[in-house]
Amino acid sequence: MRVLVAFDKFKDALTARAACEAAAATLRARHPDWTLDLCPLTDGGEGFCETLTAAANGRLEHVEVSGPRGGKVRAPIGYIGWGLIPAAARMLLPSQNQESKTPNPLAVIGLAAASGLELVPPGDRDPWHTTTQGTGEQIRAAARAGADAILLGVGGSATNDLGLGALAALGFMFSSVPVPATWSQLNRLEGRVNLPPVFIACDVTNPLLGPRGATATFGPQKGLKPEDLPRLEAEMARMAGLLCAACDRPPALAATPGAGAAGGIAFGLMVAAGARLVPGFDLVSAWLDLPARIASADLVITGEGRFDATSLGGKGPGALVAQARRLGKPAHVFAGSLGVPEDHSHHAITPPGLPLAAALPRTTELLAAAVDRTL
């Protein structure tokens, strides 16, 4: 029996790699004759840089950058030669520099490492005061290191700043850290960004503004109070107009599917740096050679912290399960909680009635137990 073990992270509890290893340890003990293929997944959030860099045998460097609410954090940048990246993934990154012989052809950065929600204690989460400045500092460091192109994963952000914090680190001029709380003081933006090609790995299709926009859809989970939503939405629209005017770009870019990703940083980098969006799960699937690994497996097991209707929208474990079933492969999903009916293939690892605060520190144990009793 050959088993593909491909978990995403269990938020606030296990990294994708740790989840894969916990499930694999149980399977090895129960079925020592099985062959296990461990493949940590990433949705563009936590672990994006580390997962892709390790899969391509690249190298990691850490830089000290600004955190989402000030202070300093150490964040990784992955450097990978084009020849180490699978051809199917390279096709999704249409750079003219793919024949480059420089030491650092592609830099991989995960926004969550410097501007992520997990870096902010729950009581301090407030998108009026969080910034993507640290992500801009990572991008600047990669460009100065000689990267020919930059791939940015934008999941897990704590921010709703239009990417203006990142642009401040990249050459735009502001009188203070340009968090939304200070935007009312700004009536004009100016600056210039000089970067190699930037690709943004993104699966969300939300525009920048409106009922499906960055603020309305993702603001509340970042700490935005309901009564503040109209004011922040209005400020986002005003600042988007100022940025487009400064860069001589059409305001219609705000309606681009995906422009609202990560609090609008996708829009900000599209306008100021000509960044291009690439489908996140398609890129990860090609990078990790998932189609071939699924085809060679007899069984697929996957999971994440919460598996619900959004998981079925073409990314992460949901997309993996869909691919497996198209090939006639049995697949099991193990999740901390389920937003879909529990059945023979969808398993909630948390016992009924166990509070989240008590379940999180026991995630390894609960996952192992669920795998053991199912397989």
C-alpha positions as CSV (number, residue, x, y, z in Angstrom):
1,M,0.0,0.0,0.0
2,R,1.4,3.4,-1.1
3,V,-0.1,6.4,0.8
4,L,0.2,10.0,0.0
5,V,0.3,12.0,3.3
6,A,-0.4,15.6,2.3
7,F,-1.6,17.9,5.1
8,D,-1.9,21.6,5.2
9,K,-1.4,23.4,8.6
10,F,-3.6,23.2,11.6
11,K,-3.8,26.9,12.4
12,D,-2.3,27.8,15.8
13,A,-1.4,24.2,16.4
14,L,0.6,22.3,13.8
15,T,2.6,23.2,10.7
16,A,1.9,21.3,7.6
17,R,5.1,19.3,8.0
18,A,4.3,18.5,11.6
19,A,0.8,17.3,10.7
20,C,2.2,15.0,8.0
21,E,4.8,13.6,10.4
22,A,2.2,13.0,13.2
23,A,-0.1,11.0,10.8
24,A,2.9,9.2,9.3
25,A,4.2,8.1,12.7
26,T,0.8,6.5,13.4
27,L,0.7,4.8,10.0
28,R,4.2,3.4,10.4
29,A,3.3,1.9,13.8
30,R,0.1,0.4,12.6
31,H,1.2,-0.6,9.1
32,P,5.0,-1.0,8.9
33,D,4.8,-2.5,5.4
34,W,3.1,0.5,3.9
35,T,5.1,3.0,1.8
36,L,4.5,6.6,2.8
37,D,5.0,9.7,0.6
38,L,5.0,12.8,2.8
39,C,4.0,16.1,1.0
40,P,3.3,19.1,3.2
41,L,0.9,21.5,1.5
42,T,0.7,25.3,1.6
43,D,-2.1,27.7,0.7
44,G,0.2,30.7,0.4
45,G,0.1,31.5,4.1
46,E,2.3,30.2,6.9
47,G,5.0,27.9,5.6
48,F,4.7,29.0,2.0
49,C,8.4,30.0,1.6
50,E,9.8,27.0,3.6
51,T,7.6,24.4,1.9
52,L,8.4,25.5,-1.7
53,T,12.1,26.1,-1.0
54,A,12.6,22.7,0.6
55,A,10.7,20.9,-2.2
56,A,13.1,22.5,-4.8
57,N,16.3,22.1,-2.8
58,G,16.7,25.8,-2.6
59,R,18.3,27.7,0.2
60,L,16.8,29.8,3.0
61,E,18.1,33.1,4.4
62,H,16.5,35.0,7.2
63,V,16.3,38.7,7.5
64,E,15.2,40.9,10.4
65,V,12.2,43.0,9.3
66,S,9.3,45.0,10.8
67,G,6.4,43.0,12.3
68,P,2.7,43.8,11.6
69,R,2.4,46.0,14.6
70,G,6.0,47.2,14.9
71,G,8.9,45.5,16.6
72,K,11.1,43.1,14.7
73,V,10.7,39.6,13.4
74,R,13.0,37.2,11.6
75,A,11.5,36.2,8.3
76,P,12.8,33.7,5.7
77,I,13.4,34.3,2.0
78,G,14.0,31.2,-0.2
79,Y,16.4,31.4,-3.2
80,I,15.9,28.8,-5.9
81,G,17.6,28.3,-9.3
82,W,15.1,28.1,-12.2
83,G,16.5,24.7,-13.2
84,L,15.4,23.3,-9.8
85,I,11.7,24.3,-10.3
86,P,9.5,21.7,-12.1
87,A,8.8,22.8,-15.7
88,A,5.0,22.8,-15.0
89,A,5.5,25.4,-12.2
90,R,7.9,27.5,-14.3
91,M,5.2,27.8,-17.0
92,L,3.0,29.6,-14.5
93,L,5.8,32.2,-13.8
94,P,6.4,33.7,-17.2
95,S,9.6,35.6,-16.6
96,Q,12.1,36.5,-19.3
97,N,14.8,35.8,-16.8
98,Q,14.4,32.0,-16.7
99,E,17.7,31.4,-18.5
100,S,19.5,33.5,-15.8
101,K,22.7,32.0,-14.4
102,T,22.8,34.3,-11.4
103,P,23.0,32.7,-8.0
104,N,19.5,33.9,-6.9
105,P,17.2,33.6,-9.8
106,L,13.8,33.3,-8.0
107,A,13.1,34.6,-4.5
108,V,10.2,33.0,-2.6
109,I,8.5,35.0,0.2
110,G,5.5,34.3,2.4
111,L,3.7,37.5,3.5
112,A,2.6,35.7,6.7
113,A,6.2,35.5,8.0
114,A,6.4,39.3,8.5
115,S,2.8,40.6,8.2
116,G,0.8,37.5,9.3
117,L,-2.2,37.3,11.7
118,E,-0.5,34.7,13.8
119,L,2.1,37.2,14.7
120,V,-0.5,39.4,16.5
121,P,-2.0,38.3,19.8
122,P,-5.8,38.1,19.5
123,G,-6.3,41.1,21.7
124,D,-4.1,43.3,19.5
125,R,-5.7,42.4,16.2
126,D,-6.8,45.6,14.5
127,P,-6.4,46.3,10.8
128,W,-6.3,50.1,11.5
129,H,-2.9,49.6,13.0
130,T,-1.2,46.7,11.1
131,T,1.2,47.1,8.3
132,T,2.8,45.2,5.4
133,Q,6.0,47.1,5.8
134,G,8.0,44.0,6.8
135,T,6.9,42.2,3.7
136,G,8.1,45.2,1.7
137,E,11.4,44.9,3.5
138,Q,11.7,41.2,2.6
139,I,11.0,42.1,-1.1
140,R,13.6,44.8,-1.0
141,A,16.2,42.5,0.5
142,A,15.5,39.9,-2.2
143,A,15.9,42.4,-4.9
144,R,19.1,43.7,-3.5
145,A,20.4,40.1,-3.2
146,G,20.1,39.8,-7.0
147,A,16.8,37.9,-7.4
148,D,15.6,37.9,-11.1
149,A,12.0,37.4,-10.0
150,I,10.0,37.3,-6.8
151,L,7.2,34.9,-5.9
152,L,5.0,36.2,-3.0
153,G,2.4,34.0,-1.2
154,V,-0.2,36.2,0.4
155,G,-2.2,34.0,2.7
156,G,-2.7,34.6,6.4
157,S,-2.3,38.4,6.5
158,A,-3.1,40.6,9.6
159,T,-3.4,43.6,7.3
160,N,-5.8,45.7,5.4
161,D,-3.4,48.5,4.3
162,L,-3.6,48.2,0.4
163,G,0.1,47.1,0.5
164,L,1.0,50.8,1.3
165,G,3.3,49.6,4.1
166,A,5.2,47.4,1.7
167,L,5.4,50.3,-0.8
168,A,6.8,52.5,1.9
169,A,9.7,50.0,2.3
170,L,10.1,49.9,-1.5
171,G,10.4,53.6,-2.3
172,F,7.1,55.4,-1.7
173,M,7.3,58.4,0.7
174,F,5.1,58.8,3.8
175,S,5.3,61.1,6.8
176,S,4.8,58.1,9.1
177,V,4.2,54.3,8.9
178,P,1.2,54.4,6.5
179,V,-1.3,52.3,8.5
180,P,-4.9,53.0,7.8
181,A,-5.3,54.9,11.1
182,T,-3.0,57.6,9.6
183,W,-4.5,57.7,6.1
184,S,-6.8,60.7,6.8
185,Q,-3.7,62.8,6.9
186,L,-2.7,61.9,3.4
187,N,-4.0,63.6,0.3
188,R,-1.3,62.7,-2.2
189,L,1.0,59.7,-2.8
190,E,4.3,59.7,-4.6
191,G,7.1,57.3,-5.2
192,R,8.6,54.8,-7.6
193,V,9.1,51.1,-7.2
194,N,11.9,49.4,-9.2
195,L,11.7,45.7,-8.8
196,P,12.3,42.5,-10.9
197,P,9.1,40.7,-12.0
198,V,6.8,40.0,-9.0
199,F,4.3,37.1,-9.0
200,I,1.6,36.8,-6.4
201,A,0.3,33.3,-5.6
202,C,-3.3,33.8,-4.8
203,D,-6.5,31.7,-4.9
204,V,-9.0,34.2,-3.7
205,T,-11.0,35.9,-6.3
206,N,-12.2,38.9,-4.3
207,P,-11.9,42.4,-5.8
208,L,-10.5,45.2,-3.7
209,L,-13.8,46.9,-2.9
210,G,-17.5,46.2,-2.3
211,P,-19.4,43.5,-0.5
212,R,-16.9,40.8,-1.7
213,G,-13.9,43.1,-1.2
214,A,-10.9,42.9,1.1
215,T,-12.4,44.9,3.9
216,A,-15.9,43.4,4.0
217,T,-14.8,39.8,3.5
218,F,-11.6,39.6,5.5
219,G,-11.6,42.6,7.8
220,P,-13.7,41.1,10.6
221,Q,-11.3,38.1,11.0
222,K,-8.4,40.6,11.4
223,G,-10.2,42.4,14.3
224,L,-12.2,45.0,12.4
225,K,-15.3,46.1,14.4
226,P,-18.6,46.0,12.4
227,E,-19.2,49.7,13.0
228,D,-15.8,50.6,11.5
229,L,-16.3,48.7,8.2
230,P,-17.9,51.6,6.2
231,R,-15.2,54.0,7.2
232,L,-12.3,51.7,6.4
233,E,-13.9,50.8,3.1
234,A,-14.2,54.5,2.2
235,E,-10.6,55.1,3.1
236,M,-9.5,52.0,1.0
237,A,-11.4,53.5,-2.0
238,R,-9.8,56.9,-1.5
239,M,-6.3,55.6,-1.1
240,A,-6.7,53.3,-4.1
241,G,-7.6,56.3,-6.2
242,L,-4.5,58.2,-4.9
243,L,-2.3,55.3,-5.7
244,C,-3.6,54.8,-9.2
245,A,-3.1,58.6,-9.8
246,A,0.4,58.4,-8.5
247,C,1.3,55.5,-10.8
248,D,-0.8,56.5,-13.7
249,R,-2.7,53.3,-13.6
250,P,-6.4,52.7,-14.3
251,P,-8.7,52.6,-11.2
252,A,-10.5,49.6,-12.9
253,L,-7.7,47.4,-11.6
254,A,-9.6,47.4,-8.3
255,A,-12.2,45.1,-9.9
256,T,-9.6,42.5,-10.8
257,P,-10.4,39.1,-9.3
258,G,-7.8,38.7,-6.5
259,A,-7.0,42.4,-6.1
260,G,-8.5,42.2,-2.6
261,A,-6.1,39.4,-1.5
262,A,-4.3,40.0,1.8
263,G,-6.0,43.3,2.6
264,G,-5.3,44.7,-0.9
265,I,-1.5,44.1,-1.2
266,A,-2.2,42.4,-4.4
267,F,-3.8,45.6,-5.8
268,G,-1.0,47.8,-4.4
269,L,1.7,45.7,-6.0
270,M,-0.2,45.4,-9.3
271,V,-0.5,49.1,-9.5
272,A,2.9,50.2,-8.3
273,A,5.1,47.3,-9.4
274,G,3.2,45.6,-12.3
275,A,2.8,42.4,-10.2
276,R,1.0,39.5,-11.8
277,L,-1.4,37.1,-10.1
278,V,-0.9,33.4,-10.5
279,P,-3.3,30.6,-9.3
280,G,-1.9,29.6,-6.0
281,F,-3.0,25.9,-5.7
282,D,-2.2,25.3,-9.4
283,L,1.3,26.6,-8.8
284,V,1.8,24.5,-5.6
285,S,0.4,21.4,-7.2
286,A,2.8,21.7,-10.2
287,W,5.7,22.6,-7.9
288,L,5.1,19.6,-5.6
289,D,4.3,17.3,-8.6
290,L,1.0,16.4,-7.0
291,P,-0.7,14.9,-10.1
292,A,2.1,12.3,-10.4
293,R,2.2,11.6,-6.7
294,I,-1.6,11.1,-6.5
295,A,-1.5,8.8,-9.5
296,S,1.1,6.6,-7.9
297,A,-0.7,6.4,-4.5
298,D,-3.2,3.8,-3.5
299,L,-4.6,6.0,-0.8
300,V,-4.5,9.8,-0.1
301,I,-4.9,11.3,3.4
302,T,-5.0,15.1,4.0
303,G,-6.5,17.7,6.2
304,E,-6.2,21.1,7.9
305,G,-7.4,23.0,10.9
306,R,-10.9,23.5,9.6
307,F,-12.3,21.9,6.5
308,D,-15.5,23.6,5.2
309,A,-17.2,24.9,2.1
310,T,-14.3,27.2,1.4
311,S,-11.9,24.2,1.3
312,L,-14.0,22.8,-1.6
313,G,-13.4,26.0,-3.7
314,G,-10.3,24.7,-5.6
315,K,-7.4,25.0,-3.2
316,G,-5.5,23.0,-0.6
317,P,-6.9,19.8,0.8
318,G,-10.2,20.2,-1.0
319,A,-8.5,20.4,-4.4
320,L,-6.3,17.5,-3.5
321,V,-9.2,15.3,-2.7
322,A,-11.0,16.3,-5.9
323,Q,-7.9,15.4,-7.9
324,A,-7.7,12.0,-6.1
325,R,-11.3,11.2,-6.6
326,R,-11.1,12.0,-10.3
327,L,-8.4,9.3,-10.5
328,G,-10.5,6.9,-8.5
329,K,-8.2,7.1,-5.5
330,P,-9.8,6.8,-2.0
331,A,-9.1,9.9,0.1
332,H,-9.6,10.8,3.7
333,V,-9.7,14.2,5.3
334,F,-8.8,14.8,8.9
335,A,-9.6,18.3,10.3
336,G,-9.8,19.9,13.7
337,S,-13.4,20.9,12.8
338,L,-15.7,20.2,9.9
339,G,-18.0,22.6,8.1
340,V,-19.2,19.7,5.9
341,P,-21.0,16.6,7.1
342,E,-18.8,14.0,8.8
343,D,-18.9,10.7,6.9
344,H,-16.6,7.8,6.0
345,S,-14.1,10.1,4.3
346,H,-14.4,13.4,6.4
347,H,-13.3,13.1,10.0
348,A,-13.3,15.7,12.8
349,I,-10.4,14.9,15.1
350,T,-11.8,17.0,18.0
351,P,-14.1,15.2,20.4
352,P,-17.6,16.8,20.7
353,G,-17.7,19.3,23.5
354,L,-13.9,19.8,23.8
355,P,-13.3,23.6,23.8
356,L,-10.9,24.9,21.2
357,A,-8.5,26.2,23.8
358,A,-8.2,22.7,25.3
359,A,-8.0,21.0,21.9
360,L,-5.2,23.1,20.3
361,P,-2.4,21.8,22.5
362,R,-3.6,18.3,22.0
363,T,-3.8,18.5,18.2
364,T,-0.9,16.0,17.5
365,E,-2.5,13.5,19.9
366,L,-6.0,14.0,18.5
367,L,-4.8,13.7,14.9
368,A,-2.8,10.5,15.6
369,A,-5.8,9.0,17.4
370,A,-8.2,9.8,14.5
371,V,-5.8,8.3,11.9
372,D,-5.3,5.2,14.0
373,R,-9.0,4.4,14.5
374,T,-9.8,5.2,10.8
375,L,-7.0,3.4,9.0
